[in-house]
Amino acid sequence: MNRSDISGEQRAQEQFGTTNRAAAFQANQVLDHLNGPMQQFIARQEMAFIATASASGACDCSFRAGTRGFVAVLDEKTLVYPEYRGNGVLASVGNIMENPHIGMIFLDYYLTTMGLHVNGKAHILTPGEMEGMPHLPAGILESMQIKGGRRPEAWILVNVEEAYVHCSKHVPLMKRLDKHIAWGSDDEFVKGGDYFRVKKEPRG
């Protein structure tokens, strides 16, 4: 094999002596689809972290949240989640327009402290395109309703290419506390939008 054909992952595994361990993990824990337990795990989650990159490779990591089932599994190769109104930057959506690759991680902080990685290719759908899809899960139909005066502005459809476990050993077990979730609010106090006191920072 030409060295130029070896991926960065493979070179890192060689350098750190983990080639055999990585091969065992790939063989035993990595799927190209979502099996039953993975689908059930996603259905229980209320948050996810997503990673995207522009065409030039500039990366962005973002957080998504909703009620249980806000990320819905349509089938073993497909999941979808809503995009609500945010700060208007649309970093994730903009990246997907240039580069469809997406990485997602779901972490269960409240019960199992397990995690699930899902990697694949993302596509942007309008609300009309979503409404025209047959046999949508109940969680999706609920998300289509107005929440706090807002509806999803778009939907992200993810074609799953890779799914695998994130082990629990470094994931903290947290206790859920009551918090009013003000979906779609523009109230600066509720949002805490200038929490880091950036507005008055001098600009170059």
C-alpha positions as CSV (number, residue, x, y, z in Angstrom):
1,M,0.0,0.0,0.0
2,N,1.3,3.5,-0.9
3,R,1.7,5.6,2.2
4,S,-0.5,8.3,0.5
5,D,-3.4,5.7,0.7
6,I,-3.1,5.4,4.5
7,S,-5.6,7.5,6.4
8,G,-4.7,9.8,9.2
9,E,-6.5,7.4,11.6
10,Q,-4.3,4.6,10.5
11,R,-1.1,6.7,10.8
12,A,-2.1,7.7,14.3
13,Q,-2.8,4.1,15.3
14,E,0.6,3.1,14.0
15,Q,2.3,5.9,15.9
16,F,0.5,5.2,19.2
17,G,0.5,1.4,18.9
18,T,-3.2,1.0,18.8
19,T,-3.7,-0.7,15.4
20,N,-4.9,-4.1,16.8
21,R,-7.2,-2.4,19.4
22,A,-8.7,-0.2,16.7
23,A,-9.2,-3.2,14.4
24,A,-11.0,-5.0,17.2
25,F,-13.2,-2.0,18.0
26,Q,-14.1,-1.6,14.3
27,A,-15.0,-5.3,14.0
28,N,-17.0,-5.5,17.2
29,Q,-18.7,-2.1,17.8
30,V,-19.0,-0.2,14.5
31,L,-22.0,-0.5,12.2
32,D,-23.1,1.3,9.0
33,H,-26.6,1.6,10.3
34,L,-28.6,2.1,13.5
35,N,-29.6,-1.2,15.1
36,G,-32.5,-1.6,17.5
37,P,-30.8,-0.6,20.7
38,M,-29.3,2.4,19.0
39,Q,-32.6,3.5,17.7
40,Q,-34.2,3.1,21.2
41,F,-31.3,5.1,22.7
42,I,-31.8,8.0,20.3
43,A,-35.5,8.0,21.0
44,R,-34.8,8.7,24.7
45,Q,-32.4,11.6,24.3
46,E,-33.3,15.2,24.7
47,M,-30.0,16.6,23.5
48,A,-27.2,16.0,20.9
49,F,-24.0,17.6,19.9
50,I,-23.3,18.1,16.2
51,A,-20.1,18.8,14.3
52,T,-19.9,20.2,10.8
53,A,-17.3,21.8,8.6
54,S,-17.2,24.2,5.7
55,A,-15.8,23.2,2.3
56,S,-12.4,24.5,3.4
57,G,-12.5,22.4,6.6
58,A,-13.3,25.2,9.1
59,C,-15.1,23.3,11.9
60,D,-18.1,24.1,14.0
61,C,-19.5,22.2,17.0
62,S,-23.1,23.0,18.1
63,F,-25.7,21.8,20.6
64,R,-29.3,20.8,19.8
65,A,-32.0,20.1,22.3
66,G,-35.7,19.3,22.4
67,T,-38.2,17.0,24.0
68,R,-37.6,13.2,23.9
69,G,-37.7,12.0,20.3
70,F,-36.8,15.4,18.8
71,V,-34.2,13.5,16.8
72,A,-36.2,10.9,15.1
73,V,-35.1,7.7,13.5
74,L,-37.0,7.2,10.2
75,D,-35.3,3.9,9.5
76,E,-32.0,2.2,10.2
77,K,-30.1,4.4,7.8
78,T,-31.9,7.7,8.3
79,L,-32.6,10.2,11.1
80,V,-33.9,13.7,11.1
81,Y,-33.9,16.7,13.5
82,P,-35.5,20.2,13.5
83,E,-33.6,23.5,13.1
84,Y,-35.3,26.2,15.2
85,R,-34.7,29.9,15.0
86,G,-31.4,30.8,16.7
87,N,-28.9,33.7,16.5
88,G,-29.2,33.9,12.7
89,V,-25.6,32.9,12.0
90,L,-26.7,29.4,10.8
91,A,-23.2,28.0,11.0
92,S,-24.3,24.4,10.9
93,V,-26.8,24.8,8.1
94,G,-24.3,26.9,6.1
95,N,-21.6,24.3,6.5
96,I,-24.0,21.6,5.4
97,M,-24.7,23.6,2.2
98,E,-21.0,23.4,1.4
99,N,-20.1,20.1,2.9
100,P,-22.7,17.4,3.8
101,H,-20.5,15.5,6.3
102,I,-21.8,15.6,9.8
103,G,-20.8,14.0,13.2
104,M,-23.3,13.6,16.0
105,I,-22.9,12.4,19.6
106,F,-25.7,11.6,22.0
107,L,-24.8,11.4,25.7
108,D,-27.2,10.0,28.3
109,Y,-26.1,12.0,31.4
110,Y,-29.2,11.0,33.5
111,L,-29.4,7.2,33.4
112,T,-26.8,5.0,31.7
113,T,-23.9,7.5,31.1
114,M,-23.5,5.8,27.8
115,G,-23.0,7.6,24.5
116,L,-23.6,7.0,20.8
117,H,-21.7,8.4,17.8
118,V,-23.5,8.8,14.5
119,N,-21.6,10.0,11.4
120,G,-23.0,10.5,8.0
121,K,-24.2,13.0,5.3
122,A,-26.7,15.7,6.0
123,H,-29.4,17.2,3.7
124,I,-31.5,20.3,4.4
125,L,-35.3,20.0,4.1
126,T,-37.9,22.7,4.1
127,P,-40.9,22.3,6.5
128,G,-43.0,21.7,3.4
129,E,-40.8,18.9,2.3
130,M,-41.0,17.3,5.7
131,E,-44.8,17.6,5.9
132,G,-45.0,15.8,2.6
133,M,-43.1,12.7,3.9
134,P,-45.3,9.7,4.7
135,H,-45.4,7.7,7.9
136,L,-43.6,10.3,10.1
137,P,-43.0,9.3,13.8
138,A,-45.1,10.9,16.5
139,G,-42.1,12.9,17.8
140,I,-41.7,14.6,14.4
141,L,-45.4,15.4,14.1
142,E,-45.2,17.0,17.6
143,S,-42.1,19.0,16.6
144,M,-44.0,20.4,13.6
145,Q,-46.4,22.1,16.0
146,I,-45.7,25.7,17.2
147,K,-43.6,25.8,20.3
148,G,-43.4,29.1,22.1
149,G,-44.5,30.9,19.0
150,R,-41.9,29.1,16.8
151,R,-41.9,26.3,14.4
152,P,-38.9,24.5,12.9
153,E,-37.4,26.7,10.1
154,A,-35.8,23.7,8.5
155,W,-35.1,20.0,9.0
156,I,-31.8,18.2,8.8
157,L,-32.0,14.7,7.3
158,V,-29.0,12.5,8.1
159,N,-28.0,9.5,6.0
160,V,-26.2,7.3,8.5
161,E,-22.8,5.9,7.4
162,E,-21.3,5.0,10.8
163,A,-22.6,4.4,14.3
164,Y,-20.7,3.2,17.4
165,V,-20.7,3.3,21.2
166,H,-19.1,6.0,23.4
167,C,-18.1,4.3,26.6
168,S,-19.4,5.5,29.9
169,K,-16.2,5.6,32.0
170,H,-15.6,9.4,31.7
171,V,-19.3,10.5,31.3
172,P,-20.6,12.1,34.6
173,L,-23.9,11.0,36.0
174,M,-26.1,14.1,36.5
175,K,-29.3,14.8,38.3
176,R,-32.1,16.5,36.4
177,L,-33.4,19.7,37.9
178,D,-36.5,21.6,36.9
179,K,-36.0,24.4,34.4
180,H,-38.6,26.3,32.4
181,I,-37.6,25.9,28.7
182,A,-38.6,29.1,26.8
183,W,-38.7,27.6,23.3
184,G,-38.0,30.3,20.7
185,S,-37.8,33.2,23.2
186,D,-36.0,36.4,22.2
187,D,-35.9,37.6,25.8
188,E,-32.3,38.5,26.5
189,F,-32.6,37.7,30.2
190,V,-34.0,34.3,29.4
191,K,-31.4,33.6,26.7
192,G,-28.5,35.0,28.7
193,G,-27.2,36.1,25.3
194,D,-24.4,38.4,26.6
195,Y,-23.4,36.1,29.5
196,F,-19.7,36.5,28.6
197,R,-19.9,40.4,28.4
198,V,-18.8,40.5,24.8
199,K,-21.1,43.4,23.6
200,K,-18.9,46.1,25.0
201,E,-15.5,44.5,24.2
202,P,-13.4,46.7,21.9
203,R,-13.3,45.5,18.3
204,G,-10.1,45.6,16.2
